[in-house]
Structures are given as structure tokens and as C-alpha cells.
Amino acid sequence: MQHDIPRTNVKGTASFLQTVEVLDAEQDTKEGNLIARLDRLPNLPFHRNLSTIIGLSLLTEGADTILVAVVATLIVASFHVSPALLGILLASVYAGQMIGAPIFGILGDKFGRKRALIIALAFIGLLSIVTACAQNFTWLLIARILTGVGIGGCTPTATVLFSEYMPSMLRGRNSMRMQIFYAIGFSFAPLVTIIILPLAGPGLGWRLVLAVGALPLLLIPFVILGVKESVRWQLNKKLFKPAEATINTLEEQAVARYGELAAPKSQSHTQTSRINLSEIFSRYGRRTVVSWVQWFVPGFVLAGFFGWLPTLAAETGLSIQQSQLVELAFGIITLILLFAIAAVVDQYGRKRIYEVCFLAIAVGALIVTLCFGPLHYVNWISLIIGGFIMASGAYCVVIMNFLYTNEIYPTHMRASAFSLSKCVNAIASIIAPIILGILVNISAIFALLGALGVIALLICLFLSQETAHYSLEELE
């Protein structure tokens, strides 16, 4: 007895597959056109509002990162903390960032940049209050680690969201201007301390200073009401209706403000929406090497130099107060440099600016190495001049990284890839003071920092790619 064998409807299957291909092609065209329409937009009040809200998020993050450091002596007096435990406390925020960055990066890629940013801001604010209420060192340490988790998540989600809204011709300049908020945050923390401590006294004052870290809670309503979810993320997740609605609104604003817009230049859009972190080391392995070096070297240089600056300064005759003035002067100089870079980053490109910055690290370190070594010119002038040149180069690299790292990875994994690079920076910040403390000799310390600058310069010269004037899709 013969059994009936079902016969495949070859013609029907082929017709179905052809229909699917046509639909996919139509979706590809629609996505490409929407991105092209987003990328042709001029500078709008929307972009400036987004820059302000995201920038204030970064300002509070920058301030919160060093709040414990500026009141460290008062914490030592309150809890009778040893120098070793104080070092652990100061490093705890970076340990938290190592945990938070990849978690929030994945959340941002999977559930949206805006949602992840809101959660990160809430995490920072609430845990800052818990930190300020600490009744013992263990409580303080755990709360500080958890605060670091939120801080680690804020940067990837905030900067990715901002970059994905910026037109290619404006992305560099606007991103650099936004990062100036982050730099201001580092000056904001000492300023708050100067105001609060004389009014509240040392016992309550340090708690109020740490409570300032709760300011991100005030930003959450502005993010909810004033920030739209990334259009590029929505398109990557096939959420066409909200993406198109946002673009339509922005185009109406642009036409009302500037008149007729230029015709959009059609662009392709990545088809992958699933997060595959192995791509970071395979398909984008070369970019990852460049990015991790760009994050590790300045993190190591800055944490090592400023962590040991009071000790190094004392060896050359500077007091602690004078070394603090040096740090303040450095903050002012770097702000000026950041404004200068923002003005030329789109004109001269990212690659050239990176090369100049890494060269500055190497040259500044070489000056101190030679003065404290073969030349025997041991004084605070050579330390400050060489250190300023080196640290300024390193700090400008960090600020450039917030722009460049977001440009070299595709939409479906941008936040995750950025967060892993940020982890490398946190690792460098933790190990630098330890390694440089072992070296002891000032000349040897700066020789190591200079060597890192040279290695980074060579990698940037031969492995990095220029991203200026390209859309994010063209760089994928």
C-alpha cells in the first residue's frame, strides 16, 4: 500500500519568498529615507534643548564622580578611616562604573536609550541620598559602589542618544560642546564644597555635599518630557510609526524656521537588531582595539597624575593648597581647550586631533622625565609645565572619546560597545595609582606615562579611521 506523500507547492513557496523579499526591500528603502531625512536637518531648538538636558546629566555625573574625593579628609575624621580604606573608598565609584556600564549599555540597546538613561539618573540620585545618610564605613562603601553603577550607566546611554540625533555635519561640534558640561562638573564639586562647608560645618557639611549627588532626580522630569527616544534605535527595532512621527515634527520645525529643506540623500540602514557582543571582537575588532587604547591611556594618565599630584608636588616644594590651585588652573585651561576643539573638530577631523593629543601626552611626560632624570632640573615648574601638557592632552582625548566611540559602532550595539570601552577606562583609573605608587621615582613614573602616549599615537596613526562628515550609517 502506497502512502500519499505531501507535495510541496514550489510555485507558492517561491511566490511567498519573493513577496517577503519585496517587503524587506520596501522596509530598507523606508528606513534609509527616514534616516536621510533626519540627517539633513539643520541645527534646531530641539538639538539645543537635547544638548542642554543631556549635558546637565553629564555635569551631575562628573561632579558625583569626585564628590567623595573633595570631602575625603572629613570622612576620615568621622569614621576614623585608615589611608588604605580611604583608597578603597575612592576607587569604589570606578568599580561600580565597571558593573553599571555594561548593564546599562545592554539595557540601552535592548529597551531604548531614554529608558536606560532615566533608570541610571534615578539610580545615581537615590543612592547618593543613601550615601549621605551612611552611619558607618561599610554602609558608605557599599552605597558608593552602587552609586558608581548608576554613574557608569549614565554616560553610555546619554551620549549615544545625543549622537544618534545629530546630523553628520553638526555631530562633532555639538557633541564636543555638550561634553563641556562634563568638564564643568569636575569644577562644580569643589565649588559646592567651598559654599556648603562654612555654612553647615564639617560634621554635617560632608553629608550635604554628598547629598548634592541627588540632583539627577530633578532632571528626570525634563528627560521624560523633553527628550524623545532615539529615532535610529526605533528604526533598528522596526518601530516605524513613532520614528516617522518624530521626524515629521522636526521637519515642520525646520521648514518654519529655515524654509525649504534640501532633498534627502538616501542611506542604507543596518538590518541587525539583535545584540551580538561577539561582533565587538570579530567584525569590529580593529575598531575595538583603537577604542580601548583611546580609553585606557588617558584614564591611566589622569588617574595616575592627579592621584599622586599632591605627593609629587610636596616633593618639589608645593603645599597641598598650592597643588589644589594647580588643579583648578588645569580645569580652566582644559575648558578653553575644549571650546577650541569644538570649533575645529569637524573641520580638521577626529583622527588629527587625537594624534595631536597623544603627542602632547608623550611630549609633556618627556619634559618631566628629562628634568627629573638626566638634566637634574628638579623643581615644581618643570613638573607643572610638563604635567599640564600631558594631562591636557589626556583630558581632551577622554572628551573626544565620547564622540568618536559612538561613531565607530552600529546602532544595534552602540551603547553596549561604548559601555565596554568605558569599563576599560575605569580599570585604568583603578590600577594607575597602584602601579605608579610602586615605581616611586618621578622620572620613572613619567617615562611610563610617556611610553603609553607613544603607543597610543602609533595605534591612532595606523589603525584608526576618520569619521568626520560621515553619517553613522555610512560608518557601519
C-alpha positions, -999 to 999 in steps of 0.1 A, spaced: 0 0 0 14 33 -10 13 62 13 3 96 0 34 119 1 26 156 6 39 176 -24 54 209 -17 38 238 -36 71 250 -51 53 278 -70 35 290 -39 67 289 -18 86 309 -44 59 334 -46 58 338 -8 96 343 -6 95 368 -34 68 387 -15 90 387 17 120 400 -3 99 428 -18 86 438 17 121 437 31 133 459 3 105 483 9 113 485 46 150 490 38 141 519 15 118 534 40 144 532 68 171 547 46 149 576 36 139 583 72 175 584 83 184 606 54 156 630 64 169 630 100 205 636 88 196 666 66 180 686 94 197 719 103 205 729 139 171 733 156 160 744 191 153 706 196 190 699 192 200 727 216 174 716 242 186 680 239 222 692 243 213 711 275 194 682 291 219 656 283 247 680 292 233 686 326 230 649 331 267 646 324 275 676 346 259 659 376 277 627 367 311 645 365 305 662 399 293 630 416 324 611 405 347 632 427 323 643 455 338 618 479 374 629 470 367 666 479 354 657 514 378 627 519 395 643 549 362 649 567 351 613 561 384 601 576 377 621 607 341 609 610 347 572 606 384 571 616 393 555 583 428 544 575 446 556 544 443 521 528 405 520 534 402 556 521 419 544 489 394 517 485 366 541 490 379 565 464 383 536 439 348 522 447 330 545 423 351 532 394 344 496 405 307 505 404 311 520 369 327 487 357 295 470 368 270 496 356 284 505 322 278 471 305 245 465 323 230 499 312 247 496 278 228 464 271 196 478 285 200 508 262 204 487 232 176 464 241 149 486 256 159 521 244 183 549 253 158 571 270 145 544 294 180 534 303 190 570 310 161 576 332 169 545 353 205 555 355 197 590 367 173 576 393 200 552 405 225 579 409 201 603 428 186 577 452 219 561 460 236 595 466 210 601 493 217 567 508 254 575 507 249 609 525 230 591 553 257 565 559 262 556 596 294 536 592 322 530 567 307 497 553 274 514 546 293 543 529 314 519 508 285 498 495 264 528 488 292 544 469 298 513 447 260 513 439 262 550 430 290 541 407 267 516 390 244 544 380 272 567 370 286 540 348 252 537 331 246 574 325 274 582 301 268 554 275 231 560 273 232 598 273 260 603 248 246 576 224 211 591 225 226 625 217 249 613 189 221 594 172 201 627 168 229 648 155 232 654 117 266 643 104 277 679 96 269 691 132 277 660 152 313 668 161 309 704 171 277 699 190 289 668 208 321 685 219 301 715 232 279 691 252 309 674 268 319 707 282 292 702 308 310 671 319 342 691 324 323 718 343 311 690 367 346 684 380 348 721 390 313 721 403 321 696 431 349 717 448 327 748 444 298 732 462 322 722 489 335 757 494 299 770 498 284 743 520 312 735 545 315 770 561 277 772 564 270 737 577 302 728 595 324 698 589 302 672 607 271 678 587 288 695 557 303 664 541 269 647 542 252 677 525 280 677 499 273 640 491 236 647 490 242 671 461 247 639 441 209 636 442 205 664 417 199 639 388 165 632 403 155 667 393 165 661 357 143 630 353 111 650 345 129 670 319 142 638 303 107 623 303 90 654 288 118 670 268 138 641 253 125 618 225 136 582 221 164 577 195 149 575 160 178 553 149 171 529 178 134 529 169 142 521 132 166 494 142 137 478 163 113 483 133 92 509 152 84 530 121 54 550 133 70 568 163 102 573 144 84 589 114 62 610 137 93 624 154 110 632 121 78 648 107 77 671 138 113 681 134 109 688 97 79 710 104 101 730 129 129 732 104 107 744 75 90 770 97 124 783 108 146 780 77 123 774 48 125 746 23 149 717 32 174 701 9 165 668 -7 174 639 15 203 617 4 192 581 6 212 560 30 213 523 39 204 511 74 218 481 93 195 451 92 206 436 125 185 444 156 197 415 178 226 424 201 256 402 194 286 413 215 310 389 198 309 413 168 328 438 190 358 415 189 353 399 154 338 422 128 347 454 147 379 440 163 402 466 149 379 495 160 377 479 194 415 478 198 416 515 189 388 524 212 401 506 242 435 521 238 419 556 235 401 550 268 428 532 287 457 555 281 441 588 292 424 571 321 457 558 333 475 591 328 448 613 345 442 590 375 479 584 380 489 621 376 462 637 397 461 609 422 498 614 430 499 652 423 498 662 460 527 638 468 547 648 437 541 685 444 552 681 480 585 666 468 591 698 448 581 722 475 544 729 467 519 728 495 486 709 493 467 742 489 490 752 460 485 718 444 447 723 446 452 757 429 471 739 402 442 715 397 418 745 394 440 762 369 442 729 349 404 728 349 402 763 334 428 756 308 411 724 297 378 742 293 395 767 270 410 738 250 376 721 247 360 752 233 389 753 208 385 717 198 347 721 194 354 748 169 377 727 147 367 691 153 345 689 121 370 710 100 402 690 108 386 657 117 388 634 147 419 615 137 442 645 135 430 659 169 437 625 185 472 625 171 479 659 185 465 650 219 485 617 222 516 636 211 510 661 239 509 632 264 542 620 252 559 654 250 546 665 284 558 633 301 592 635 283 597 670 297 593 658 333 613 626 327 643 646 314 641 673 340 639 648 369 663 624 353 693 632 331 690 670 334 686 670 372 663 701 369 641 691 399 615 718 407 578 724 406 580 745 374 591 716 352 566 693 370 537 716 364 546 726 328 552 690 317 522 677 337 499 704 323 508 695 287 504 658 294 472 660 314 456 684 289 462 660 261 448 631 281 417 650 291 410 661 256 413 625 245 386 615 270 362 641 258 369 632 222 361 596 231 325 604 240 321 615 203 343 590 185 334 558 202 297 564 194 306 569 157 325 537 151 299 511 162 265 503 146 231 513 161 222 478 174 252 475 196 264 511 200 255 515 237 269 481 247 302 487 228 306 522 243 299 508 278 327 482 275 351 509 263 341 529 294 349 499 315 384 499 302 387 535 313 375 526 348 401 497 350 429 521 341 417 546 367 418 519 394 452 504 386 471 536 377 477 549 413 487 514 424 513 509 396 527 544 398 529 540 436 552 510 432 576 530 409 580 558 434 607 576 413 592 606 395 613 602 364 602 565 360 566 574 366 566 599 337 586 577 315 559 551 317 532 577 310 551 590 280 556 555 267 518 549 268 513 582 249 537 570 222 520 536 219 485 553 216 499 577 190 512 549 168 479 529 171 459 560 162 482 567 132 480 533 117 447 517 128 421 544 134 397 558 108 384 592 101 347 597 109 341 634 103 313 643 78 301 607 75 266 596 87 265 569 114 251 545 88 280 551 64 304 543 92 287 510 99 
